[in-house]
């Protein structure tokens, strides 16, 4: 059984080209997993849509080409080695990917998804992205598209939490981090750590005057989420210049006090490591943001009590 204190690795990925194979990407991820294990980590966190380039930047009319970016099974033939390696090393992990399945009526369902995988190589939790950014139709005026609303449905699982990795874990993806209710709902459900991957362009076509603030806003919302909810936040980027689009880096591990205690230094494949103590959540939840103490009883309806 995992203790409540352990070393965690955030595995930033550099650019993934449009024609890079799953096998190549998975091998990069396995190399990071091996390195994390050598350095003593028990858990590793990968980015959003970690297995492919960020394909929503293109307007794709060929259904077969679009389908090629999705996973129809997890693990599947090309990702099984990642699960096998995790089991061999005894490491848990978080993974973001594009999910495609057929419902009972034969309709295609597409989600921007993340999972938690135990040290036994078993999936123990799934989340589907709720706050989809971007647009649904081709907008040729843009230097690149952001068609998440076209290629994914809004998540239909809510914000679940899972007892694993020594405590209560929550997940979200990219744009979810900008919405404070993401962290608040997870924290009220007892989440002591929120893992999230992101693919965030430096350039924001709708408000280019904010381009210089992208890194600042990225860390601002995650640090606020950590502090205001007394939880660890693990933010992991796909970074660098990917198919002509510059993505921010800034992969980081944030303590429940809101402090960044470890951060990536570059824009390529890179491990960010930190010692995690889940009992530190009490520093904030028992002292600063103690709902039971500082709110009227009728306004305090936690889904579950935070751990001592």
ZIQUI-V698592 format. One record per residue. N is the residue number from 0. RES is the residue in one letter. OMEGA is omega in degrees with one decimal (* if undefined). BURIAL is b if it has 24 or more other ideal C-beta (glycine too) atoms within 12 Angstrom, else e. Layout:
[[N | RES | OMEGA | BURIAL] [N | RES | OMEGA | BURIAL]]
//
This chain:
[[0 | X | -178.4 | e] [1 | X | 175.7 | b] [2 | X | 178.6 | e] [3 | X | 175.3 | b] [4 | X | -177.3 | e] [5 | X | 178.1 | b] [6 | X | -179.5 | b] [7 | X | 178.1 | b] [8 | X | 171.5 | b] [9 | X | -171.2 | b] [10 | X | 175.4 | b] [11 | X | 174.8 | b] [12 | X | 171.9 | b] [13 | X | -175.5 | b] [14 | X | 172.7 | b] [15 | X | -177.2 | b] [16 | X | -177.4 | e] [17 | X | -176.8 | e] [18 | X | 177.7 | e] [19 | X | -176.0 | e] [20 | X | 174.4 | e] [21 | X | -178.2 | b] [22 | X | 179.2 | e] [23 | X | -179.4 | e] [24 | X | -179.6 | b] [25 | X | 178.0 | b] [26 | X | 175.3 | e] [27 | X | -179.3 | b] [28 | X | 178.6 | b] [29 | X | 177.7 | b] [30 | X | 176.4 | e] [31 | X | 178.7 | b] [32 | X | 178.0 | b] [33 | X | 179.5 | b] [34 | X | 177.9 | b] [35 | X | 179.1 | b] [36 | X | 178.4 | b] [37 | X | -178.9 | e] [38 | X | 171.3 | e] [39 | X | -177.7 | e] [40 | X | 176.8 | b] [41 | X | -176.8 | b] [42 | X | 176.8 | b] [43 | X | -176.0 | b] [44 | X | 179.9 | b] [45 | X | -177.2 | b] [46 | X | 168.3 | b] [47 | X | 178.3 | b] [48 | X | -170.9 | b] [49 | X | -170.8 | b] [50 | X | -175.7 | b] [51 | X | 166.4 | b] [52 | X | 179.2 | b] [53 | X | -171.3 | b] [54 | X | 177.3 | b] [55 | X | 177.1 | b] [56 | X | 178.1 | b] [57 | X | 171.9 | b] [58 | X | -174.6 | e] [59 | X | 179.2 | e] [60 | X | 179.3 | e] [61 | X | -176.2 | e] [62 | X | -179.6 | e] [63 | X | 176.9 | e] [64 | X | 178.3 | e] [65 | X | -178.7 | e] [66 | X | -175.6 | e] [67 | X | -179.9 | e] [68 | X | -175.0 | b] [69 | X | 172.9 | b] [70 | X | 178.1 | b] [71 | X | 175.7 | e] [72 | X | 178.4 | e] [73 | X | -1.4 | b] [74 | X | 175.3 | b] [75 | X | -177.3 | e] [76 | X | -176.3 | e] [77 | X | 178.4 | b] [78 | X | -177.3 | b] [79 | X | -177.9 | e] [80 | X | 177.2 | b] [81 | X | 178.0 | b] [82 | X | -180.0 | b] [83 | X | 179.5 | e] [84 | X | 178.1 | b] [85 | X | 179.0 | b] [86 | X | 179.0 | e] [87 | X | -177.3 | e] [88 | X | -177.2 | b] [89 | X | -178.1 | e] [90 | X | 171.1 | b] [91 | X | 177.0 | b] [92 | X | 173.0 | b] [93 | X | -177.8 | b] [94 | X | 173.2 | b] [95 | X | -178.5 | b] [96 | X | 175.8 | b] [97 | X | -174.1 | b] [98 | X | 175.9 | b] [99 | X | 173.6 | b] [100 | X | 178.3 | b] [101 | X | 179.1 | e] [102 | X | -175.7 | e] [103 | X | 178.7 | e] [104 | X | -179.8 | e] [105 | X | 179.6 | e] [106 | X | 176.4 | e] [107 | X | 175.6 | e] [108 | X | -175.7 | b] [109 | X | 180.0 | b] [110 | X | 169.1 | b] [111 | X | -161.9 | b] [112 | X | 168.4 | b] [113 | X | 180.0 | b] [114 | X | 169.2 | b] [115 | X | -179.3 | b] [116 | X | -176.9 | b] [117 | X | 177.2 | b] [118 | X | 174.8 | b] [119 | X | -179.5 | e] [120 | X | -178.4 | b] [121 | X | 176.0 | e] [122 | X | -178.0 | b] [123 | X | 178.4 | b] [124 | X | 178.6 | b] [125 | X | 175.9 | b] [126 | X | 175.5 | b] [127 | X | -171.2 | b] [128 | X | -177.1 | b] [129 | X | -173.6 | b] [130 | X | -179.2 | b] [131 | X | 178.0 | b] [132 | X | 172.3 | b] [133 | X | -170.5 | b] [134 | X | -173.2 | e] [135 | X | -178.3 | e] [136 | X | 179.9 | e] [137 | X | 178.5 | e] [138 | X | -171.3 | e] [139 | X | -179.0 | e] [140 | X | -178.0 | e] [141 | X | 174.3 | e] [142 | X | 172.8 | e] [143 | X | -179.3 | b] [144 | X | 172.3 | b] [145 | X | -166.0 | b] [146 | X | 177.8 | b] [147 | X | 179.3 | b] [148 | X | 177.8 | e] [149 | X | -170.6 | b] [150 | X | -179.8 | b] [151 | X | 166.2 | b] [152 | X | 171.6 | b] [153 | X | -177.8 | e] [154 | X | -177.0 | b] [155 | X | -178.9 | e] [156 | X | -176.2 | b] [157 | X | 178.5 | e] [158 | X | -178.4 | b] [159 | X | 172.9 | b] [160 | X | -173.6 | b] [161 | X | 177.1 | b] [162 | X | -178.8 | b] [163 | X | 179.4 | b] [164 | X | 175.5 | b] [165 | X | -178.0 | b] [166 | X | -179.4 | b] [167 | X | -174.2 | b] [168 | X | 172.5 | b] [169 | X | 179.5 | b] [170 | X | 165.9 | b] [171 | X | -174.9 | b] [172 | X | 167.7 | b] [173 | X | -174.4 | b] [174 | X | 175.9 | b] [175 | X | -174.2 | b] [176 | X | -177.8 | b] [177 | X | -175.9 | b] [178 | X | -173.9 | b] [179 | X | -179.1 | e] [180 | X | 176.6 | e] [181 | X | -178.4 | b] [182 | X | -177.0 | b] [183 | X | 178.9 | b] [184 | X | 179.7 | b] [185 | X | -179.2 | b] [186 | X | 178.2 | b] [187 | X | 175.8 | b] [188 | X | 173.4 | b] [189 | X | -177.2 | b] [190 | X | 176.3 | b] [191 | X | 175.8 | b] [192 | X | 175.4 | b] [193 | X | 178.2 | b] [194 | X | -179.7 | b] [195 | X | 173.5 | b] [196 | X | -179.7 | b] [197 | X | 169.1 | b] [198 | X | -173.0 | b] [199 | X | 178.6 | b] [200 | X | 173.0 | b] [201 | X | -175.8 | b] [202 | X | 177.2 | b] [203 | X | -171.8 | b] [204 | X | -177.0 | e] [205 | X | 179.9 | e] [206 | X | -176.1 | e] [207 | X | 177.5 | e] [208 | X | 177.6 | e] [209 | X | -175.9 | e] [210 | X | -176.8 | e] [211 | X | -178.8 | e] [212 | X | -172.4 | e] [213 | X | 178.6 | b] [214 | X | 179.8 | b] [215 | X | -178.7 | e] [216 | X | 177.7 | b] [217 | X | -178.3 | b] [218 | X | 179.4 | b] [219 | X | -175.2 | b] [220 | X | 179.3 | b] [221 | X | 178.5 | b] [222 | X | 177.5 | b] [223 | X | 178.9 | b] [224 | X | 179.1 | b] [225 | X | -175.4 | b] [226 | X | -175.1 | b] [227 | X | -179.1 | b] [228 | X | 175.6 | b] [229 | X | -178.7 | b] [230 | X | 172.0 | b] [231 | X | 174.9 | b] [232 | X | 179.4 | b] [233 | X | -177.8 | b] [234 | X | -172.3 | b] [235 | X | -173.2 | b] [236 | X | 151.5 | b] [237 | X | -166.2 | b] [238 | X | 173.2 | b] [239 | X | -177.1 | b] [240 | X | -175.5 | e] [241 | X | 179.0 | b] [242 | X | 176.3 | b] [243 | X | -179.7 | e] [244 | X | 179.1 | b] [245 | X | 177.0 | b] [246 | X | 176.8 | b] [247 | X | 173.1 | b] [248 | X | 174.6 | b] [249 | X | 175.4 | b] [250 | X | -174.4 | b] [251 | X | 173.7 | b] [252 | X | -172.5 | b] [253 | X | 179.7 | b] [254 | X | 178.6 | b] [255 | X | 175.8 | b] [256 | X | -176.9 | b] [257 | X | -178.6 | b] [258 | X | 170.4 | e] [259 | X | -176.8 | b] [260 | X | 175.2 | b] [261 | X | -173.7 | b] [262 | X | 177.3 | b] [263 | X | -178.0 | b] [264 | X | -176.2 | e] [265 | X | -175.9 | e] [266 | X | 178.7 | b] [267 | X | 174.7 | b] [268 | X | -173.0 | b] [269 | X | 175.3 | b] [270 | X | 172.2 | b] [271 | X | -171.9 | b] [272 | X | 174.4 | b] [273 | X | 174.0 | b] [274 | X | -177.2 | e] [275 | X | 172.9 | b] [276 | X | -175.5 | b] [277 | X | 178.9 | b] [278 | X | 177.6 | b] [279 | X | 177.4 | b] [280 | X | -178.2 | b] [281 | X | 178.9 | b] [282 | X | -177.8 | b] [283 | X | -173.1 | b] [284 | X | 179.5 | b] [285 | X | -171.9 | e] [286 | X | -174.5 | e] [287 | X | -177.8 | e] [288 | X | 176.8 | b] [289 | X | -174.8 | e] [290 | X | -176.2 | b] [291 | X | -177.2 | e] [292 | X | -168.4 | e] [293 | X | 176.5 | e] [294 | X | 175.2 | e] [295 | X | -176.0 | e] [296 | X | -177.1 | e] [297 | X | 177.7 | e] [298 | X | -175.7 | e] [299 | X | -179.4 | e] [300 | X | -178.8 | e] [301 | X | 177.5 | e] [302 | X | 171.0 | e] [303 | X | -178.9 | e] [304 | X | 173.1 | e] [305 | X | 178.4 | b] [306 | X | 179.7 | b] [307 | X | * | e]]
//
